[in-house]
Amino acid sequence: MAVTFEQFLSAIAAQESGGNYHVVNSYGAVGKYQVLKSNIPQWSRAALGYSISWQKFRDTPALQERIVRHRMKGYWDKYGIRGAAAAWYSGDPSLHMSTRDQPGGPSIKDYVDSVISRAGGMPASGSGSNQAYASAGKVTPKLSDAELAEQYGFTLSFLNANKEIKNLFKQMVSGGWDKSKFQAKLRNTKWWKTHSEEERAYLTLQYTDPAEAKQKIQQATIKATQLARQMGLSGAQMSAANMKSYAYLMVAKGYDEAQLRYLMGSKLHLSSKQHTGQAGELWEEAKSYMYQMGSNWSDARLNTFIQNIARGIGTMQDIKNSVQLEAKAAFPQWAKQIEAGQTVMDIAQPYMQSMTQILEINPGSLNLFDPTIKSTLNWVNPSSLKREAKPLWQFENELRADPRWKKTKNAQDSLMGVAHQVLADFGVKY
């Protein structure tokens, strides 16, 4: 007589645990079918659409049955009875005839032979609690609402918190729908349509395993906080509520770092008085370049450019390009030099150096915003009426006509020198 899948499943349970849903062995195998802890997150996601912890698996027989059946049926359909038993025991269906001893147990062949022998003596519809699942997921009146909810991937507390899904569940129970009909109806609900698969899985996890859901949010909150500080968010932008909302996007909606950066970047509000992190470094770099080019943007304008850089839709070169365009418009006679990579400060340096020496000005107090420097860089040759570079000698002569020059030591020494020369010319000795 051919062995049925239900007999085979009952034999595996008898072989592994004697039918004990709650046993955990020294190798980390859990439950009636002795599933390794490391497999539970992946297998549960494949079967349920969301991951559960091994503790939840241990404590929920209905979920054990659903997850194991999903995995084992795949083995059964693909490898047959011997291959399925070998795959369950060793992970390799092709080793069903191997006589090599296994750590802590019989050889793979002995295990497979034992399962098949046990299966022949099991009821054709399975044994014990397996019978509730023998109809491939059809609802039976023997299950409580809580057990039914778990069988369909939910908990009763989740259903109670979602009126739309709860009403659908009640219709399923009263109408005796099978699982495929319930899933079809579920996919047509507003809740299903307005939540992604990842978000649905997380919202369900909050009720099926709240401890794991909380841990995921906590870990994501730490990552979001670290990223926000690194980017340069500060003050109210770093509120606990904001960080938790970012964490939810990571856990429930699958946001990666690039998506978070795009969102966080729009929240940056930098100013000359407040700028930190990567955005603060960009601010300082931009301000330094503007100083070298004689530009003075408003904080709001610069903040917009840096927001774009932080969001990944702009670069520092965008700022430099805009500043260069403004500099060429302000100093058209120097456009070629600016295009070649010179800054306006480079161009003005000879004039600034002469000015600091002749007028005895502190070099640190002189910049491109000084009206004397600005007018010099925009000099119009009166002969040609064209903008040209003012000759340095002419600039220096003009400085000596500046009222400020008369107050310098240079001027006083020069006047004394002239006076002495006049006296000497008249034969006066001193």
Secondary structure, DSSP 8 states (H G I E B T S, - for coil): ----HHHHHHHHHHHHTSS-TT-B-TTSEETTTTEEGGGHHHHHHHHHSS---HHHHHH-HHHHHHHHHHHHHHHHHHHHHHHHHHHHHHS-GGGTT----BTTB--HHHHHHHHHHHHHTS-TT-SGGGGGGTTTT---TTS-HHHHHHHTT--HHHHHH-HHHHHHHHHHHHHT--HHHHHHHHTTSHHHHTS-HHHHHHHHHHHH-HHHHHHHHHHHHHHHHHHHHHHT--GGGG-HHHHHHHHHHHHHH---HHHHHHHHHTT----SS---HHHHHHHHHHHHHHHHHT----HHHHHHHHHHHHHTS--HHHHHHHHHHHHHHHSGGGHHHHHTT--HHHHHHHHHHHHHHHTT--GGG--TTSHHHHHHHT-EETTTTEE----HHHHHHHHTTSGGGGGSHHHHHHHHHHHHHHHHHTT---
